[in-house]
């Protein structure tokens, strides 16, 4: 009979300072209040969770808008009577309003800490053509997916490195700005 010593793990600790890539920036921001380290870590977790939630809501709003826009082909839309087509366009516009609210909420949450103003995004929406409107909605969805991916890369627990925080990039700011700008044009 062989006797092997069993190893037990008493405590496992995770250094939350490296848990999320944006952690260092958040820690610097929240430490200005003079709070205890434990309180700062709670604020970081609360903030990251809130940003992830807002980003997810924005992406869902873009998906819902895309599903409505793509419900009918351009050929089906051309055959549609005017009241039905007007109702379809109204639903797309309403969802653009929801996407605008969600993307502005995300920008407002990120701006004080990460200087994300979302104002540099360009692009125009031609709402006269159904095909162009559908293309613009697809563009909004693609941008929303990219923004959500960057938020997840910045605020999800990954052991990632604090030098790679996508929400700090000009590309992120520009993409979020384009979502806001394009969404406003659907009114």
GILIN-V694388 format. One record per residue. N is the residue number from 0. RES is the residue in one small letter. PSI is psi in whole degrees, 0 to 359 (999 if undefined). OMEGA is omega in degrees with one decimal (999 if undefined). Layout:
# GILIN-V694388
n=N res=RES psi=PSI omega=OMEGA
n=N res=RES psi=PSI omega=OMEGA
This chain:
# GILIN-V694388
n=0 res=x psi=137 omega=-178.9
n=1 res=x psi=130 omega=179.8
n=2 res=x psi=117 omega=178.1
n=3 res=x psi=136 omega=177.4
n=4 res=x psi=132 omega=177.3
n=5 res=x psi=137 omega=177.2
n=6 res=x psi=138 omega=176.4
n=7 res=x psi=145 omega=176.8
n=8 res=x psi=118 omega=-178.7
n=9 res=x psi=307 omega=-177.3
n=10 res=x psi=142 omega=172.8
n=11 res=x psi=126 omega=178.3
n=12 res=x psi=146 omega=176.6
n=13 res=x psi=128 omega=177.9
n=14 res=x psi=102 omega=-176.8
n=15 res=x psi=347 omega=177.9
n=16 res=x psi=334 omega=179.3
n=17 res=x psi=7 omega=-174.6
n=18 res=x psi=322 omega=177.3
n=19 res=x psi=142 omega=-178.0
n=20 res=x psi=325 omega=-179.1
n=21 res=x psi=3 omega=-175.9
n=22 res=x psi=318 omega=-178.0
n=23 res=x psi=316 omega=178.7
n=24 res=x psi=316 omega=179.2
n=25 res=x psi=319 omega=-180.0
n=26 res=x psi=316 omega=178.0
n=27 res=x psi=319 omega=-179.2
n=28 res=x psi=310 omega=-176.4
n=29 res=x psi=337 omega=-179.8
n=30 res=x psi=345 omega=178.0
n=31 res=x psi=338 omega=180.0
n=32 res=x psi=348 omega=179.3
n=33 res=x psi=14 omega=179.8
n=34 res=x psi=162 omega=176.3
n=35 res=x psi=155 omega=-178.3
n=36 res=x psi=319 omega=-179.2
n=37 res=x psi=318 omega=178.6
n=38 res=x psi=320 omega=178.6
n=39 res=x psi=317 omega=179.3
n=40 res=x psi=323 omega=176.0
n=41 res=x psi=318 omega=178.6
n=42 res=x psi=320 omega=178.4
n=43 res=x psi=313 omega=179.5
n=44 res=x psi=318 omega=179.8
n=45 res=x psi=313 omega=-178.8
n=46 res=x psi=311 omega=-179.0
n=47 res=x psi=317 omega=178.4
n=48 res=x psi=318 omega=179.0
n=49 res=x psi=318 omega=179.2
n=50 res=x psi=317 omega=177.8
n=51 res=x psi=320 omega=178.7
n=52 res=x psi=315 omega=179.2
n=53 res=x psi=319 omega=179.2
n=54 res=x psi=318 omega=178.4
n=55 res=x psi=319 omega=177.7
n=56 res=x psi=321 omega=178.3
n=57 res=x psi=315 omega=179.9
n=58 res=x psi=319 omega=177.8
n=59 res=x psi=321 omega=178.2
n=60 res=x psi=319 omega=178.4
n=61 res=x psi=320 omega=178.2
n=62 res=x psi=316 omega=179.8
n=63 res=x psi=318 omega=178.4
n=64 res=x psi=317 omega=179.6
n=65 res=x psi=317 omega=-179.9
n=66 res=x psi=321 omega=177.8
n=67 res=x psi=315 omega=-177.9
n=68 res=x psi=323 omega=-176.8
n=69 res=x psi=6 omega=-178.9
n=70 res=x psi=326 omega=-179.2
n=71 res=x psi=145 omega=174.8
n=72 res=x psi=165 omega=177.8
n=73 res=x psi=326 omega=177.2
n=74 res=x psi=318 omega=177.9
n=75 res=x psi=322 omega=179.2
n=76 res=x psi=322 omega=178.5
n=77 res=x psi=327 omega=-179.3
n=78 res=x psi=348 omega=-174.9
n=79 res=x psi=143 omega=175.1
n=80 res=x psi=156 omega=-172.1
n=81 res=x psi=318 omega=178.8
n=82 res=x psi=321 omega=179.5
n=83 res=x psi=317 omega=178.7
n=84 res=x psi=319 omega=177.8
n=85 res=x psi=323 omega=177.8
n=86 res=x psi=319 omega=177.4
n=87 res=x psi=314 omega=178.8
n=88 res=x psi=322 omega=179.1
n=89 res=x psi=318 omega=178.0
n=90 res=x psi=320 omega=177.6
n=91 res=x psi=315 omega=179.8
n=92 res=x psi=318 omega=178.9
n=93 res=x psi=319 omega=179.7
n=94 res=x psi=329 omega=173.8
n=95 res=x psi=322 omega=176.5
n=96 res=x psi=319 omega=177.5
n=97 res=x psi=317 omega=177.7
n=98 res=x psi=320 omega=177.7
n=99 res=x psi=312 omega=179.4
n=100 res=x psi=316 omega=-178.1
n=101 res=x psi=317 omega=-178.1
n=102 res=x psi=323 omega=175.6
n=103 res=x psi=323 omega=176.7
n=104 res=x psi=318 omega=177.5
n=105 res=x psi=314 omega=178.7
n=106 res=x psi=315 omega=-178.6
n=107 res=x psi=328 omega=178.5
n=108 res=x psi=321 omega=-176.3
n=109 res=x psi=329 omega=-170.5
n=110 res=x psi=313 omega=-175.7
n=111 res=x psi=330 omega=-175.7
n=112 res=x psi=322 omega=-172.5
n=113 res=x psi=6 omega=179.0
n=114 res=x psi=45 omega=177.4
n=115 res=x psi=108 omega=-179.6
n=116 res=x psi=348 omega=175.0
n=117 res=x psi=27 omega=-176.4
n=118 res=x psi=353 omega=-173.1
n=119 res=x psi=353 omega=-175.1
n=120 res=x psi=140 omega=-178.1
n=121 res=x psi=205 omega=178.7
n=122 res=x psi=150 omega=178.8
n=123 res=x psi=152 omega=178.0
n=124 res=x psi=125 omega=173.2
n=125 res=x psi=102 omega=-176.7
n=126 res=x psi=0 omega=179.0
n=127 res=x psi=325 omega=-177.9
n=128 res=x psi=132 omega=177.4
n=129 res=x psi=320 omega=-179.6
n=130 res=x psi=318 omega=177.9
n=131 res=x psi=321 omega=178.0
n=132 res=x psi=315 omega=179.5
n=133 res=x psi=319 omega=177.0
n=134 res=x psi=319 omega=179.3
n=135 res=x psi=321 omega=178.4
n=136 res=x psi=318 omega=177.3
n=137 res=x psi=319 omega=178.1
n=138 res=x psi=316 omega=177.9
n=139 res=x psi=319 omega=179.0
n=140 res=x psi=313 omega=179.9
n=141 res=x psi=317 omega=177.2
n=142 res=x psi=318 omega=-179.3
n=143 res=x psi=321 omega=177.3
n=144 res=x psi=316 omega=-179.9
n=145 res=x psi=317 omega=178.7
n=146 res=x psi=316 omega=179.4
n=147 res=x psi=320 omega=178.0
n=148 res=x psi=316 omega=178.7
n=149 res=x psi=321 omega=177.7
n=150 res=x psi=315 omega=179.8
n=151 res=x psi=321 omega=178.6
n=152 res=x psi=332 omega=-177.9
n=153 res=x psi=329 omega=-170.0
n=154 res=x psi=0 omega=178.1
n=155 res=x psi=148 omega=178.3
n=156 res=x psi=121 omega=-175.3
n=157 res=x psi=350 omega=-172.4
n=158 res=x psi=15 omega=-178.0
n=159 res=x psi=174 omega=-175.7
n=160 res=x psi=141 omega=-173.6
n=161 res=x psi=354 omega=175.4
n=162 res=x psi=348 omega=179.2
n=163 res=x psi=85 omega=179.3
n=164 res=x psi=93 omega=-173.7
n=165 res=x psi=330 omega=-178.8
n=166 res=x psi=349 omega=177.1
n=167 res=x psi=352 omega=-172.8
n=168 res=x psi=153 omega=175.0
n=169 res=x psi=327 omega=178.5
n=170 res=x psi=316 omega=178.6
n=171 res=x psi=311 omega=-179.2
n=172 res=x psi=317 omega=179.8
n=173 res=x psi=318 omega=179.5
n=174 res=x psi=315 omega=178.1
n=175 res=x psi=320 omega=176.8
n=176 res=x psi=321 omega=178.6
n=177 res=x psi=321 omega=176.4
n=178 res=x psi=312 omega=-178.8
n=179 res=x psi=312 omega=-178.9
n=180 res=x psi=311 omega=-179.5
n=181 res=x psi=320 omega=-179.5
n=182 res=x psi=322 omega=179.1
n=183 res=x psi=329 omega=-175.4
n=184 res=x psi=350 omega=179.6
n=185 res=x psi=351 omega=-177.0
n=186 res=x psi=999 omega=999
